[in-house]
Amino acid sequence: MSTPKQNYLYIFDREIMRFPATVIIGSKTVKINAYDESGIDRVEIYVDGVLQTTLEENYSWVWKGFGRHNLRAIAYDNNGLNATDSISAYLI
């Protein structure tokens, strides 16, 4: 995941500064950098273990909510292998 980053404050989708925890005020565009020589089949986005969306192009998604949540992105290549990245954040 290129954004959001661990231990940063975001206000209305803008990175403000380093912070003791990841805090998002308003919504945040989640951006995933996924690359594999065989190509990327899809990227799945989960919030608290529940699938939110499956992306096949333009690996970005707008995260909205309230409270403390865990975000996980899983990228699958064309060979069936995958890589995972996750972050916990407070959304206000």
Biopython code that builds the backbone (N, CA, C, O; Angstrom):
import numpy as np
from Bio.PDB.StructureBuilder import StructureBuilder

atoms = [
    (1, "MET", "N", (0.845, -1.162, 0.000)),
    (1, "MET", "CA", (0.000, 0.000, 0.000)),
    (1, "MET", "C", (0.897, 1.234, 0.000)),
    (1, "MET", "O", (1.801, 1.348, 0.828)),
    (2, "SER", "N", (0.653, 2.131, -0.904)),
    (2, "SER", "CA", (1.458, 3.352, -0.891)),
    (2, "SER", "C", (0.827, 4.404, 0.013)),
    (2, "SER", "O", (1.525, 5.266, 0.546)),
    (3, "THR", "N", (-0.478, 4.337, 0.187)),
    (3, "THR", "CA", (-1.163, 5.231, 1.123)),
    (3, "THR", "C", (-2.492, 4.598, 1.528)),
    (3, "THR", "O", (-3.167, 4.009, 0.683)),
    (4, "PRO", "N", (-2.881, 4.702, 2.777)),
    (4, "PRO", "CA", (-2.288, 5.454, 3.864)),
    (4, "PRO", "C", (-1.052, 4.757, 4.440)),
    (4, "PRO", "O", (-0.880, 3.544, 4.320)),
    (5, "LYS", "N", (-0.211, 5.561, 5.062)),
    (5, "LYS", "CA", (1.001, 5.059, 5.700)),
    (5, "LYS", "C", (0.765, 4.902, 7.201)),
    (5, "LYS", "O", (-0.066, 5.589, 7.796)),
    (6, "GLN", "N", (1.512, 3.987, 7.787)),
    (6, "GLN", "CA", (1.435, 3.752, 9.223)),
    (6, "GLN", "C", (1.921, 4.989, 9.973)),
    (6, "GLN", "O", (2.932, 5.589, 9.608)),
    (7, "ASN", "N", (1.197, 5.361, 11.016)),
    (7, "ASN", "CA", (1.555, 6.461, 11.918)),
    (7, "ASN", "C", (1.595, 7.824, 11.239)),
    (7, "ASN", "O", (2.558, 8.578, 11.378)),
    (8, "TYR", "N", (0.524, 8.124, 10.499)),
    (8, "TYR", "CA", (0.356, 9.451, 9.889)),
    (8, "TYR", "C", (-1.054, 9.945, 10.160)),
    (8, "TYR", "O", (-1.985, 9.160, 10.342)),
    (9, "LEU", "N", (-1.188, 11.258, 10.182)),
    (9, "LEU", "CA", (-2.481, 11.919, 10.298)),
    (9, "LEU", "C", (-2.908, 12.375, 8.912)),
    (9, "LEU", "O", (-2.137, 13.008, 8.191)),
    (10, "TYR", "N", (-4.155, 12.045, 8.541)),
    (10, "TYR", "CA", (-4.736, 12.456, 7.261)),
    (10, "TYR", "C", (-6.006, 13.240, 7.544)),
    (10, "TYR", "O", (-6.837, 12.815, 8.347)),
    (11, "ILE", "N", (-6.156, 14.370, 6.895)),
    (11, "ILE", "CA", (-7.373, 15.163, 7.008)),
    (11, "ILE", "C", (-7.914, 15.390, 5.603)),
    (11, "ILE", "O", (-7.243, 15.966, 4.747)),
    (12, "PHE", "N", (-9.142, 14.927, 5.381)),
    (12, "PHE", "CA", (-9.813, 15.050, 4.084)),
    (12, "PHE", "C", (-8.905, 14.639, 2.930)),
    (12, "PHE", "O", (-8.722, 15.374, 1.959)),
    (13, "ASP", "N", (-8.341, 13.438, 3.072)),
    (13, "ASP", "CA", (-7.536, 12.779, 2.034)),
    (13, "ASP", "C", (-6.154, 13.387, 1.834)),
    (13, "ASP", "O", (-5.467, 13.052, 0.869)),
    (14, "ARG", "N", (-5.739, 14.272, 2.731)),
    (14, "ARG", "CA", (-4.399, 14.873, 2.623)),
    (14, "ARG", "C", (-3.523, 14.401, 3.785)),
    (14, "ARG", "O", (-3.950, 14.397, 4.940)),
    (15, "GLU", "N", (-2.297, 14.005, 3.459)),
    (15, "GLU", "CA", (-1.325, 13.632, 4.482)),
    (15, "GLU", "C", (-0.854, 14.904, 5.174)),
    (15, "GLU", "O", (-0.379, 15.833, 4.522)),
    (16, "ILE", "N", (-0.988, 14.942, 6.503)),
    (16, "ILE", "CA", (-0.644, 16.145, 7.256)),
    (16, "ILE", "C", (0.726, 16.012, 7.914)),
    (16, "ILE", "O", (1.602, 16.852, 7.709)),
    (17, "MET", "N", (0.911, 14.941, 8.715)),
    (17, "MET", "CA", (2.180, 14.796, 9.448)),
    (17, "MET", "C", (2.266, 13.410, 10.078)),
    (17, "MET", "O", (1.276, 12.684, 10.164)),
    (18, "ARG", "N", (3.486, 13.061, 10.519)),
    (18, "ARG", "CA", (3.658, 11.834, 11.301)),
    (18, "ARG", "C", (2.862, 11.993, 12.582)),
    (18, "ARG", "O", (2.675, 13.108, 13.067)),
    (19, "PHE", "N", (2.390, 10.876, 13.133)),
    (19, "PHE", "CA", (1.487, 10.908, 14.275)),
    (19, "PHE", "C", (1.685, 9.618, 15.055)),
    (19, "PHE", "O", (2.174, 8.641, 14.487)),
    (20, "PRO", "N", (1.329, 9.577, 16.325)),
    (20, "PRO", "CA", (1.533, 8.338, 17.100)),
    (20, "PRO", "C", (0.737, 7.136, 16.596)),
    (20, "PRO", "O", (1.102, 5.995, 16.878)),
    (21, "ALA", "N", (-0.335, 7.374, 15.862)),
    (21, "ALA", "CA", (-1.151, 6.299, 15.280)),
    (21, "ALA", "C", (-1.633, 6.781, 13.920)),
    (21, "ALA", "O", (-1.523, 7.965, 13.600)),
    (22, "THR", "N", (-2.166, 5.866, 13.122)),
    (22, "THR", "CA", (-2.754, 6.281, 11.854)),
    (22, "THR", "C", (-4.167, 6.776, 12.136)),
    (22, "THR", "O", (-5.023, 6.024, 12.601)),
    (23, "VAL", "N", (-4.396, 8.061, 11.846)),
    (23, "VAL", "CA", (-5.693, 8.688, 12.087)),
    (23, "VAL", "C", (-6.155, 9.336, 10.788)),
    (23, "VAL", "O", (-5.415, 10.086, 10.152)),
    (24, "ILE", "N", (-7.392, 9.031, 10.408)),
    (24, "ILE", "CA", (-7.972, 9.549, 9.172)),
    (24, "ILE", "C", (-9.230, 10.318, 9.530)),
    (24, "ILE", "O", (-10.183, 9.751, 10.065)),
    (25, "ILE", "N", (-9.231, 11.614, 9.233)),
    (25, "ILE", "CA", (-10.404, 12.451, 9.439)),
    (25, "ILE", "C", (-11.028, 12.676, 8.069)),
    (25, "ILE", "O", (-10.397, 13.246, 7.179)),
    (26, "GLY", "N", (-12.266, 12.226, 7.903)),
    (26, "GLY", "CA", (-12.904, 12.246, 6.588)),
    (26, "GLY", "C", (-12.562, 10.960, 5.866)),
    (26, "GLY", "O", (-12.163, 9.982, 6.500)),
    (27, "SER", "N", (-12.711, 10.944, 4.570)),
    (27, "SER", "CA", (-12.389, 9.740, 3.789)),
    (27, "SER", "C", (-10.930, 9.778, 3.347)),
    (27, "SER", "O", (-10.283, 10.825, 3.378)),
    (28, "LYS", "N", (-10.420, 8.606, 2.930)),
    (28, "LYS", "CA", (-9.034, 8.494, 2.487)),
    (28, "LYS", "C", (-8.977, 7.579, 1.273)),
    (28, "LYS", "O", (-9.501, 6.466, 1.296)),
    (29, "THR", "N", (-8.337, 8.058, 0.214)),
    (29, "THR", "CA", (-8.126, 7.224, -0.958)),
    (29, "THR", "C", (-6.979, 6.263, -0.680)),
    (29, "THR", "O", (-5.843, 6.678, -0.451)),
    (30, "VAL", "N", (-7.291, 4.987, -0.703)),
    (30, "VAL", "CA", (-6.290, 3.936, -0.508)),
    (30, "VAL", "C", (-5.682, 3.654, -1.868)),
    (30, "VAL", "O", (-6.398, 3.395, -2.834)),
    (31, "LYS", "N", (-4.352, 3.703, -1.943)),
    (31, "LYS", "CA", (-3.657, 3.432, -3.199)),
    (31, "LYS", "C", (-2.724, 2.249, -3.006)),
    (31, "LYS", "O", (-1.937, 2.207, -2.060)),
    (32, "ILE", "N", (-2.825, 1.296, -3.913)),
    (32, "ILE", "CA", (-2.016, 0.089, -3.843)),
    (32, "ILE", "C", (-1.103, 0.039, -5.053)),
    (32, "ILE", "O", (-1.552, 0.183, -6.190)),
    (33, "ASN", "N", (0.185, -0.166, -4.800)),
    (33, "ASN", "CA", (1.148, -0.391, -5.877)),
    (33, "ASN", "C", (1.316, -1.895, -6.019)),
    (33, "ASN", "O", (1.904, -2.543, -5.152)),
    (34, "ALA", "N", (0.810, -2.443, -7.091)),
    (34, "ALA", "CA", (0.905, -3.881, -7.324)),
    (34, "ALA", "C", (1.570, -4.116, -8.673)),
    (34, "ALA", "O", (1.147, -3.568, -9.691)),
    (35, "TYR", "N", (2.625, -4.946, -8.666)),
    (35, "TYR", "CA", (3.331, -5.272, -9.906)),
    (35, "TYR", "C", (3.859, -6.692, -9.823)),
    (35, "TYR", "O", (4.326, -7.133, -8.773)),
    (36, "ASP", "N", (3.782, -7.389, -10.918)),
    (36, "ASP", "CA", (4.401, -8.700, -11.048)),
    (36, "ASP", "C", (4.717, -8.895, -12.526)),
    (36, "ASP", "O", (3.971, -8.431, -13.388)),
    (37, "GLU", "N", (5.809, -9.573, -12.818)),
    (37, "GLU", "CA", (6.191, -9.809, -14.217)),
    (37, "GLU", "C", (5.101, -10.540, -14.989)),
    (37, "GLU", "O", (4.933, -10.313, -16.187)),
    (38, "SER", "N", (4.360, -11.415, -14.315)),
    (38, "SER", "CA", (3.287, -12.155, -14.987)),
    (38, "SER", "C", (2.025, -11.315, -15.139)),
    (38, "SER", "O", (1.108, -11.696, -15.865)),
    (39, "GLY", "N", (1.976, -10.172, -14.456)),
    (39, "GLY", "CA", (0.801, -9.311, -14.459)),
    (39, "GLY", "C", (-0.027, -9.508, -13.203)),
    (39, "GLY", "O", (0.096, -10.524, -12.519)),
    (40, "ILE", "N", (-0.863, -8.537, -12.905)),
    (40, "ILE", "CA", (-1.736, -8.596, -11.734)),
    (40, "ILE", "C", (-3.142, -8.955, -12.194)),
    (40, "ILE", "O", (-3.706, -8.301, -13.072)),
    (41, "ASP", "N", (-3.697, -9.991, -11.598)),
    (41, "ASP", "CA", (-5.059, -10.413, -11.909)),
    (41, "ASP", "C", (-6.079, -9.516, -11.214)),
    (41, "ASP", "O", (-7.025, -9.032, -11.835)),
    (42, "ARG", "N", (-5.868, -9.298, -9.894)),
    (42, "ARG", "CA", (-6.820, -8.497, -9.130)),
    (42, "ARG", "C", (-6.209, -8.114, -7.784)),
    (42, "ARG", "O", (-5.225, -8.700, -7.333)),
    (43, "VAL", "N", (-6.825, -7.114, -7.160)),
    (43, "VAL", "CA", (-6.481, -6.707, -5.801)),
    (43, "VAL", "C", (-7.776, -6.700, -5.003)),
    (43, "VAL", "O", (-8.754, -6.069, -5.405)),
    (44, "GLU", "N", (-7.785, -7.401, -3.876)),
    (44, "GLU", "CA", (-8.957, -7.431, -3.009)),
    (44, "GLU", "C", (-8.703, -6.541, -1.798)),
    (44, "GLU", "O", (-7.610, -6.536, -1.233)),
    (45, "ILE", "N", (-9.732, -5.787, -1.407)),
    (45, "ILE", "CA", (-9.649, -4.895, -0.255)),
    (45, "ILE", "C", (-10.606, -5.410, 0.819)),
    (45, "ILE", "O", (-11.794, -5.615, 0.568)),
    (46, "TYR", "N", (-10.066, -5.613, 2.011)),
    (46, "TYR", "CA", (-10.857, -6.080, 3.155)),
    (46, "TYR", "C", (-10.789, -5.043, 4.278)),
    (46, "TYR", "O", (-9.737, -4.454, 4.527)),
    (47, "VAL", "N", (-11.911, -4.828, 4.945)),
    (47, "VAL", "CA", (-11.954, -4.016, 6.159)),
    (47, "VAL", "C", (-12.497, -4.910, 7.262)),
    (47, "VAL", "O", (-13.607, -5.432, 7.163)),
    (48, "ASP", "N", (-11.709, -5.081, 8.305)),
    (48, "ASP", "CA", (-12.066, -5.953, 9.432)),
    (48, "ASP", "C", (-12.446, -7.359, 8.967)),
    (48, "ASP", "O", (-13.365, -7.978, 9.504)),
    (49, "GLY", "N", (-11.725, -7.849, 7.961)),
    (49, "GLY", "CA", (-11.928, -9.210, 7.482)),
    (49, "GLY", "C", (-13.074, -9.381, 6.501)),
    (49, "GLY", "O", (-13.326, -10.498, 6.047)),
    (50, "VAL", "N", (-13.776, -8.306, 6.162)),
    (50, "VAL", "CA", (-14.918, -8.383, 5.244)),
    (50, "VAL", "C", (-14.509, -7.777, 3.900)),
    (50, "VAL", "O", (-14.041, -6.640, 3.842)),
    (51, "LEU", "N", (-14.688, -8.542, 2.826)),
    (51, "LEU", "CA", (-14.347, -8.065, 1.493)),
    (51, "LEU", "C", (-15.186, -6.839, 1.147)),
    (51, "LEU", "O", (-16.414, -6.878, 1.223)),
    (52, "GLN", "N", (-14.512, -5.742, 0.762)),
    (52, "GLN", "CA", (-15.196, -4.509, 0.386)),
    (52, "GLN", "C", (-15.300, -4.340, -1.125)),
    (52, "GLN", "O", (-16.330, -3.911, -1.645)),
    (53, "THR", "N", (-14.215, -4.685, -1.823)),
    (53, "THR", "CA", (-14.198, -4.528, -3.273)),
    (53, "THR", "C", (-13.082, -5.364, -3.872)),
    (53, "THR", "O", (-12.137, -5.752, -3.186)),
    (54, "THR", "N", (-13.208, -5.634, -5.162)),
    (54, "THR", "CA", (-12.164, -6.292, -5.939)),
    (54, "THR", "C", (-11.804, -5.355, -7.078)),
    (54, "THR", "O", (-12.667, -4.959, -7.862)),
    (55, "LEU", "N", (-10.534, -5.002, -7.168)),
    (55, "LEU", "CA", (-10.057, -4.063, -8.178)),
    (55, "LEU", "C", (-9.281, -4.818, -9.248)),
    (55, "LEU", "O", (-8.429, -5.649, -8.934)),
    (56, "GLU", "N", (-9.574, -4.533, -10.501)),
    (56, "GLU", "CA", (-8.857, -5.166, -11.601)),
    (56, "GLU", "C", (-7.976, -4.183, -12.343)),
    (56, "GLU", "O", (-7.102, -4.588, -13.110)),
    (57, "GLU", "N", (-8.192, -2.908, -12.129)),
    (57, "GLU", "CA", (-7.385, -1.834, -12.705)),
    (57, "GLU", "C", (-7.391, -0.686, -11.719)),
    (57, "GLU", "O", (-8.202, -0.656, -10.793)),
    (58, "ASN", "N", (-6.477, 0.266, -11.919)),
    (58, "ASN", "CA", (-6.459, 1.470, -11.095)),
    (58, "ASN", "C", (-6.646, 1.103, -9.624)),
    (58, "ASN", "O", (-7.724, 1.298, -9.062)),
    (59, "TYR", "N", (-5.620, 0.585, -9.022)),
    (59, "TYR", "CA", (-5.717, 0.007, -7.689)),
    (59, "TYR", "C", (-5.854, 1.085, -6.626)),
    (59, "TYR", "O", (-4.934, 1.329, -5.846)),
    (60, "SER", "N", (-7.022, 1.730, -6.606)),
    (60, "SER", "CA", (-7.325, 2.715, -5.568)),
    (60, "SER", "C", (-8.791, 2.573, -5.182)),
    (60, "SER", "O", (-9.626, 2.137, -5.975)),
    (61, "TRP", "N", (-9.080, 2.955, -3.936)),
    (61, "TRP", "CA", (-10.412, 2.796, -3.364)),
    (61, "TRP", "C", (-10.580, 3.824, -2.267)),
    (61, "TRP", "O", (-9.627, 4.097, -1.537)),
    (62, "VAL", "N", (-11.764, 4.403, -2.127)),
    (62, "VAL", "CA", (-12.015, 5.418, -1.098)),
    (62, "VAL", "C", (-12.532, 4.727, 0.158)),
    (62, "VAL", "O", (-13.560, 4.050, 0.145)),
    (63, "TRP", "N", (-11.783, 4.920, 1.248)),
    (63, "TRP", "CA", (-12.093, 4.317, 2.545)),
    (63, "TRP", "C", (-12.867, 5.318, 3.377)),
    (63, "TRP", "O", (-12.384, 6.421, 3.634)),
    (64, "LYS", "N", (-14.071, 4.940, 3.803)),
    (64, "LYS", "CA", (-14.911, 5.771, 4.662)),
    (64, "LYS", "C", (-15.330, 4.934, 5.849)),
    (64, "LYS", "O", (-15.417, 3.710, 5.753)),
    (65, "GLY", "N", (-15.584, 5.576, 6.947)),
    (65, "GLY", "CA", (-16.054, 4.840, 8.107)),
    (65, "GLY", "C", (-15.856, 5.628, 9.373)),
    (65, "GLY", "O", (-15.517, 6.811, 9.349)),
    (66, "PHE", "N", (-16.073, 4.948, 10.484)),
    (66, "PHE", "CA", (-15.905, 5.560, 11.792)),
    (66, "PHE", "C", (-15.420, 4.495, 12.758)),
    (66, "PHE", "O", (-15.922, 3.371, 12.752)),
    (67, "GLY", "N", (-14.455, 4.841, 13.579)),
    (67, "GLY", "CA", (-13.933, 3.911, 14.572)),
    (67, "GLY", "C", (-12.582, 3.352, 14.158)),
    (67, "GLY", "O", (-11.980, 3.787, 13.177)),
    (68, "ARG", "N", (-12.120, 2.372, 14.935)),
    (68, "ARG", "CA", (-10.834, 1.730, 14.653)),
    (68, "ARG", "C", (-11.090, 0.530, 13.743)),
    (68, "ARG", "O", (-11.940, -0.316, 14.020)),
    (69, "HIS", "N", (-10.327, 0.484, 12.645)),
    (69, "HIS", "CA", (-10.513, -0.589, 11.667)),
    (69, "HIS", "C", (-9.173, -1.101, 11.157)),
    (69, "HIS", "O", (-8.153, -0.413, 11.216)),
    (70, "ASN", "N", (-9.209, -2.330, 10.655)),
    (70, "ASN", "CA", (-8.049, -2.945, 10.017)),
    (70, "ASN", "C", (-8.326, -3.061, 8.524)),
    (70, "ASN", "O", (-9.348, -3.608, 8.110)),
    (71, "LEU", "N", (-7.412, -2.545, 7.734)),
    (71, "LEU", "CA", (-7.512, -2.595, 6.276)),
    (71, "LEU", "C", (-6.465, -3.573, 5.766)),
    (71, "LEU", "O", (-5.310, -3.542, 6.192)),
    (72, "ARG", "N", (-6.879, -4.437, 4.854)),
    (72, "ARG", "CA", (-5.947, -5.401, 4.267)),
    (72, "ARG", "C", (-6.143, -5.419, 2.761)),
    (72, "ARG", "O", (-7.273, -5.478, 2.275)),
    (73, "ALA", "N", (-5.054, -5.368, 2.033)),
    (73, "ALA", "CA", (-5.087, -5.475, 0.572)),
    (73, "ALA", "C", (-4.324, -6.733, 0.174)),
    (73, "ALA", "O", (-3.212, -6.972, 0.644)),
    (74, "ILE", "N", (-4.931, -7.529, -0.691)),
    (74, "ILE", "CA", (-4.290, -8.740, -1.196)),
    (74, "ILE", "C", (-4.217, -8.625, -2.715)),
    (74, "ILE", "O", (-5.243, -8.506, -3.385)),
    (75, "ALA", "N", (-2.999, -8.662, -3.253)),
    (75, "ALA", "CA", (-2.788, -8.609, -4.703)),
    (75, "ALA", "C", (-2.499, -10.017, -5.199)),
    (75, "ALA", "O", (-1.644, -10.710, -4.649)),
    (76, "TYR", "N", (-3.216, -10.441, -6.245)),
    (76, "TYR", "CA", (-3.047, -11.758, -6.853)),
    (76, "TYR", "C", (-2.422, -11.582, -8.231)),
    (76, "TYR", "O", (-2.901, -10.784, -9.036)),
    (77, "ASP", "N", (-1.353, -12.327, -8.502)),
    (77, "ASP", "CA", (-0.761, -12.240, -9.836)),
    (77, "ASP", "C", (-1.442, -13.243, -10.769)),
    (77, "ASP", "O", (-2.314, -14.001, -10.345)),
    (78, "ASN", "N", (-1.043, -13.238, -12.021)),
    (78, "ASN", "CA", (-1.660, -14.123, -13.016)),
    (78, "ASN", "C", (-1.287, -15.586, -12.842)),
    (78, "ASN", "O", (-1.844, -16.447, -13.522)),
    (79, "ASN", "N", (-0.340, -15.886, -11.931)),
    (79, "ASN", "CA", (0.036, -17.266, -11.642)),
    (79, "ASN", "C", (-0.660, -17.802, -10.390)),
    (79, "ASN", "O", (-0.423, -18.941, -9.986)),
    (80, "GLY", "N", (-1.520, -16.981, -9.776)),
    (80, "GLY", "CA", (-2.249, -17.420, -8.590)),
    (80, "GLY", "C", (-1.546, -17.134, -7.278)),
    (80, "GLY", "O", (-2.087, -17.444, -6.217)),
    (81, "LEU", "N", (-0.355, -16.551, -7.320)),
    (81, "LEU", "CA", (0.354, -16.197, -6.090)),
    (81, "LEU", "C", (-0.184, -14.861, -5.579)),
    (81, "LEU", "O", (-0.772, -14.091, -6.339)),
    (82, "ASN", "N", (0.023, -14.587, -4.277)),
    (82, "ASN", "CA", (-0.482, -13.331, -3.734)),
    (82, "ASN", "C", (0.481, -12.711, -2.745)),
    (82, "ASN", "O", (1.374, -13.371, -2.213)),
    (83, "ALA", "N", (0.276, -11.428, -2.513)),
    (83, "ALA", "CA", (1.027, -10.661, -1.508)),
    (83, "ALA", "C", (0.015, -9.820, -0.751)),
    (83, "ALA", "O", (-0.967, -9.342, -1.318)),
    (84, "THR", "N", (0.271, -9.647, 0.547)),
    (84, "THR", "CA", (-0.675, -8.954, 1.424)),
    (84, "THR", "C", (0.004, -7.789, 2.125)),
    (84, "THR", "O", (1.175, -7.871, 2.496)),
    (85, "ASP", "N", (-0.738, -6.707, 2.303)),
    (85, "ASP", "CA", (-0.305, -5.565, 3.098)),
    (85, "ASP", "C", (-1.492, -5.137, 3.937)),
    (85, "ASP", "O", (-2.636, -5.246, 3.497)),
    (86, "SER", "N", (-1.230, -4.648, 5.148)),
    (86, "SER", "CA", (-2.339, -4.247, 6.019)),
    (86, "SER", "C", (-1.940, -3.057, 6.877)),
    (86, "SER", "O", (-0.759, -2.755, 7.051)),
    (87, "ILE", "N", (-2.963, -2.388, 7.410)),
    (87, "ILE", "CA", (-2.763, -1.245, 8.274)),
    (87, "ILE", "C", (-3.987, -1.120, 9.192)),
    (87, "ILE", "O", (-5.109, -1.442, 8.800)),
    (88, "SER", "N", (-3.751, -0.657, 10.393)),
    (88, "SER", "CA", (-4.843, -0.330, 11.334)),
    (88, "SER", "C", (-4.924, 1.174, 11.416)),
    (88, "SER", "O", (-3.904, 1.863, 11.425)),
    (89, "ALA", "N", (-6.156, 1.687, 11.476)),
    (89, "ALA", "CA", (-6.338, 3.131, 11.517)),
    (89, "ALA", "C", (-7.594, 3.496, 12.299)),
    (89, "ALA", "O", (-8.533, 2.709, 12.418)),
    (90, "TYR", "N", (-7.577, 4.705, 12.821)),
    (90, "TYR", "CA", (-8.757, 5.304, 13.442)),
    (90, "TYR", "C", (-9.384, 6.225, 12.413)),
    (90, "TYR", "O", (-8.725, 7.133, 11.907)),
    (91, "LEU", "N", (-10.652, 5.997, 12.100)),
    (91, "LEU", "CA", (-11.357, 6.850, 11.148)),
    (91, "LEU", "C", (-12.364, 7.702, 11.923)),
    (91, "LEU", "O", (-13.152, 7.198, 12.724)),
    (92, "ILE", "N", (-12.311, 8.989, 11.661)),
    (92, "ILE", "CA", (-13.193, 9.937, 12.346)),
    (92, "ILE", "C", (-14.009, 10.674, 11.315)),
    (92, "ILE", "O", (-14.825, 11.526, 11.666)),
]
sb = StructureBuilder()
sb.init_structure("model")
sb.init_model(0)
sb.init_chain("A")
sb.init_seg("    ")
for serial, (resi, resn, name, xyz) in enumerate(atoms, 1):
    if name == "N":
        sb.init_residue(resn, " ", resi, " ")
    sb.init_atom(name, np.array(xyz, "f"), 0.0, 1.0, " ", f" {name:<3s}", serial, name[0])
structure = sb.get_structure()
